[in-house]
Amino acid sequence: MNTNKNTIRLLGAAFLLVFVGSVLNDFLRSSAIGSDSISDILVNISDNITLMRIYILVVLVTSTGIIVLAVLLYIVFNNQNKIIALVALGLWLSEAITLSVSQIGAYALIPLSQEFVEAGTPEPSCFQTLGDFLYFGIDRTGYDIHMLFFCLGGILWYYLFYKSRYIPRVLSVWGLASICLLSINVFWALYDRGIGKIIILGVPYFVFEALIGPWLMVKGIRDGSETK
């Protein structure tokens, strides 16, 4: 019983870690890169190399958090529906791997940006072509693909939450509905990045993810104290 309560607390902590990591990732990336013009991106990265490295490190830590979260969810739900739990585990492991691999593009932008600035920021040049491939082709496309794995896996996990009543059903429905809304932006971005995202579609899930981690941690602490 105590192990189960510890698992609940760890699950809540993992949700919270991934949430904080995701928010921090977006903040650090926008601070280090700041623009959608590839020439400006390269100049900004050259001016913020340390910040860019911290951003990459935080992304890798977040990827590790996703793996831990997926494994904990599998431990919780594999007895309820092993097939769905296994598929969801595979999707979120794929999410973590894709996010980590996408950072190859981000890391390669660091030396490229330095060479671009040292060359006097020539325009147009092969620097922009390679930078566009590394940033939009690898880093951002990798991010969008990782979000696809996230949404598909999330739908399965929150379905299991709903069926198990592990959390209040209203919270499970909120999670399911909000991640379905978020997936619209994900498919939109994969179809055509130039269309732009509808920010408001991601707000309900942002709020849900901010709540689910602390809620599970409090639930684990409260239930653990009740068994003493």
C-alpha positions, 0 to 999 in steps of 0.5 A, a space after each residue: 500500500 505504501 509503495 502504491 502511495 509512493 508511486 502516486 506521489 512520484 507520478 505527480 512529481 513527474 507530471 510537474 517536472 515535465 510541465 515545468 520543463 516544457 514551460 522553461 523550454 519555450 521561455 529559453 528558446 524564445 529568449 535565445 532565438 527570438 525570431 523566425 528569420 533564419 539570419 536573425 536566428 543565427 545572429 541571436 544564437 551567436 549572441 546567446 550561446 550559453 542560453 542556447 546550451 542551457 535550453 538544449 540541456 533543459 530539453 534533454 532533462 525534460 525528455 528524461 522526465 517524459 520517460 519516467 512519467 511514461 513508465 510510472 503511468 504504465 506501472 499504474 495502468 498495465 493491470 487495468 488494460 495492458 495493451 492500451 497501456 503498452 501502446 501509450 508507453 510506446 508513444 510517449 517513449 517515442 515522444 521523448 526520443 524524438 524530442 531528444 533527437 531534434 536537439 541535434 539540429 539545435 546543437 548544430 546551430 551553435 557553431 554555424 551561428 558563430 561561423 555566420 557572424 565571423 563571415 560578416 552575416 552574408 546574405 544570401 548564403 549557404 549559412 541560411 540554407 543550412 540554418 533553415 534545414 537545422 532549425 526548421 527541418 530538424 529542430 522544429 519539425 522534430 518538436 512537432 512530431 514529438 507533440 504528435 506522439 504526445 497527443 496520441 499517447 495522452 489520449 490513451 492515458 487519460 482514457 485509462 484515467 477515466 475508466 479507472 476513476 484514478 482521478 475524478 472523472 471531471 478531471 479525466 474528461 478535462 484532460 481528454 477534451 483539452 488534449 484533443 483540442 491541442 492536437 488540432 494545433 499539432 496536426 495543423 503545424 505538421 500540415 503547414 507550419 506557415 498557417 500558424 497555431 491557434 494559441 487558445 486551443 492549447 490553454 485548456 491543456 496548459 491549465 490541466 497539466 499545471 493542476 494534475 501533478 500537484 493534485 496527484 502529489 497531494 492525493 498521495 500524501 493524503 492517502 498515505 497519511 490515512 493508512 498510518 
